[in-house]
Amino acid sequence: MKAIIQQYYSLAKPGVLYGNVITGVAGFLLAAGYFKSFNWVLFGATIIGMTLVIASACVLNNVLDRDIDRLMERTKQRAVANGAIAVRPALTLAVILGLLGFASLIIWTNSLVVEIGIVGYVVYVWLYGALSKRKSIHGTLVGSISGAMPILAGYCAVSGQIDPAAVLLFLMLFFWQFPEFYSIAIYRRKEYAAAGVPVMPVVKGVEFTKILIFIFTVLFIIISLFMTLLDYTHLIYFVIMAVLDLNWLKLALRGLERGIDNDAWARRMFHFSLIILIALSVLLSVGSILP
């Protein structure tokens, strides 16, 4: 029984799920501190609803990607891909999770959060998972839209509006995903090529992809520091993010040097992107109340 539960749990892609949820928490807490309004019921409903909706989308993604997953080393043991869980029960789980998640958002949050949730769901499951990921080098761009929705939803649950802070939060997470995913695509490019997935390093080459990583790293840095310049966060946030941003920028620049080990560099770039995400989420959560 424990093994079966773990198989079903794995369908929600826990790494992806919790990475998205912590940004939703950060968006909510930033808004709560900025507007000086914290509601435990709203917080619980937003985070639980968001978690269930994202989990539902991830389960559906497992179903849609089962043919691709069987061809890639890192995904061939996923429960639907290897046949441990059949398609029908996986779809049933996705529907239940989605209904419960959206019910939580509809009942206890606001219409803007529900709309953001719907857009994020459709973009991730259909526009990204079923279409662009398989057909276009711009799949990362489409996927990054859905990946930036949780932080936006968390913020808007409190604010109830799309304001400059909401736009900055969306753009930060949107730009962050390009260095993060392109780095994975570089050191996993042979797997993507074997599966026929047209990721940037496979279609345009590693050197071109490294230039894009540098550009999007710069864009992320600019937006992350603008949070303080527009007075949504304060000095401690600015100083810590500036130090982390400069180190990430130095690493991105190193990738443009000739003769480096691209795979080793890409792994370092990816791991540092996770440090950036965790630090950003923590600092945003307390950024409006710290000096």
Secondary structure in CASP SS format (residue, H / E / C, confidence):
PFRMAT SS
TARGET T0000
AUTHOR 0000-0000-0000
METHOD secondary structure of the structure
MODEL  1
M C 1.00
K H 1.00
A H 1.00
I H 1.00
I H 1.00
Q H 1.00
Q H 1.00
Y H 1.00
Y H 1.00
S H 1.00
L H 1.00
A C 1.00
K C 1.00
P H 1.00
G H 1.00
V H 1.00
L H 1.00
Y H 1.00
G H 1.00
N H 1.00
V H 1.00
I H 1.00
T H 1.00
G H 1.00
V H 1.00
A H 1.00
G H 1.00
F H 1.00
L H 1.00
L H 1.00
A H 1.00
A H 1.00
G H 1.00
Y H 1.00
F H 1.00
K C 1.00
S C 1.00
F C 1.00
N C 1.00
W H 1.00
V H 1.00
L H 1.00
F H 1.00
G H 1.00
A H 1.00
T H 1.00
I H 1.00
I H 1.00
G H 1.00
M H 1.00
T H 1.00
L H 1.00
V H 1.00
I H 1.00
A H 1.00
S H 1.00
A H 1.00
C H 1.00
V H 1.00
L H 1.00
N H 1.00
N H 1.00
V H 1.00
L H 1.00
D C 1.00
R H 1.00
D H 1.00
I H 1.00
D H 1.00
R C 1.00
L C 1.00
M C 1.00
E C 1.00
R C 1.00
T C 1.00
K C 1.00
Q C 1.00
R C 1.00
A C 1.00
V C 1.00
A C 1.00
N C 1.00
G C 1.00
A C 1.00
I C 1.00
A C 1.00
V H 1.00
R H 1.00
P H 1.00
A H 1.00
L H 1.00
T H 1.00
L H 1.00
A H 1.00
V H 1.00
I H 1.00
L H 1.00
G H 1.00
L H 1.00
L H 1.00
G H 1.00
F H 1.00
A H 1.00
S H 1.00
L H 1.00
I H 1.00
I H 1.00
W H 1.00
T C 1.00
N C 1.00
S H 1.00
L H 1.00
V H 1.00
V H 1.00
E H 1.00
I H 1.00
G H 1.00
I H 1.00
V H 1.00
G H 1.00
Y H 1.00
V H 1.00
V H 1.00
Y H 1.00
V H 1.00
W H 1.00
L H 1.00
Y H 1.00
G H 1.00
A H 1.00
L H 1.00
S H 1.00
K H 1.00
R H 1.00
K H 1.00
S C 1.00
I C 1.00
H C 1.00
G H 1.00
T H 1.00
L H 1.00
V H 1.00
G H 1.00
S H 1.00
I H 1.00
S H 1.00
G H 1.00
A C 1.00
M H 1.00
P H 1.00
I H 1.00
L H 1.00
A H 1.00
G H 1.00
Y H 1.00
C H 1.00
A H 1.00
V H 1.00
S H 1.00
G C 1.00
Q C 1.00
I C 1.00
D C 1.00
P H 1.00
A H 1.00
A H 1.00
V H 1.00
L H 1.00
L H 1.00
F H 1.00
L H 1.00
M H 1.00
L H 1.00
F H 1.00
F H 1.00
W H 1.00
Q H 1.00
F H 1.00
P H 1.00
E H 1.00
F H 1.00
Y H 1.00
S H 1.00
I H 1.00
A H 1.00
I H 1.00
Y H 1.00
R C 1.00
R H 1.00
K H 1.00
E H 1.00
Y H 1.00
A H 1.00
A H 1.00
A H 1.00
G C 1.00
V C 1.00
P C 1.00
V C 1.00
M H 1.00
P H 1.00
V H 1.00
V H 1.00
K C 1.00
G C 1.00
V H 1.00
E H 1.00
F H 1.00
T H 1.00
K H 1.00
I H 1.00
L H 1.00
I H 1.00
F H 1.00
I H 1.00
F H 1.00
T H 1.00
V H 1.00
L H 1.00
F H 1.00
I H 1.00
I H 1.00
I H 1.00
S H 1.00
L H 1.00
F H 1.00
M H 1.00
T H 1.00
L H 1.00
L C 1.00
D C 1.00
Y C 1.00
T C 1.00
H C 1.00
L H 1.00
I H 1.00
Y H 1.00
F H 1.00
V H 1.00
I H 1.00
M H 1.00
A H 1.00
V H 1.00
L H 1.00
D H 1.00
L H 1.00
N H 1.00
W H 1.00
L H 1.00
K H 1.00
L H 1.00
A H 1.00
L H 1.00
R H 1.00
G C 1.00
L C 1.00
E C 1.00
R C 1.00
G C 1.00
I C 1.00
D C 1.00
N H 1.00
D H 1.00
A H 1.00
W H 1.00
A H 1.00
R H 1.00
R H 1.00
M H 1.00
F H 1.00
H H 1.00
F H 1.00
S H 1.00
L H 1.00
I H 1.00
I H 1.00
L H 1.00
I H 1.00
A H 1.00
L H 1.00
S H 1.00
V H 1.00
L H 1.00
L H 1.00
S H 1.00
V H 1.00
G C 1.00
S C 1.00
I C 1.00
L C 1.00
P C 1.00
END
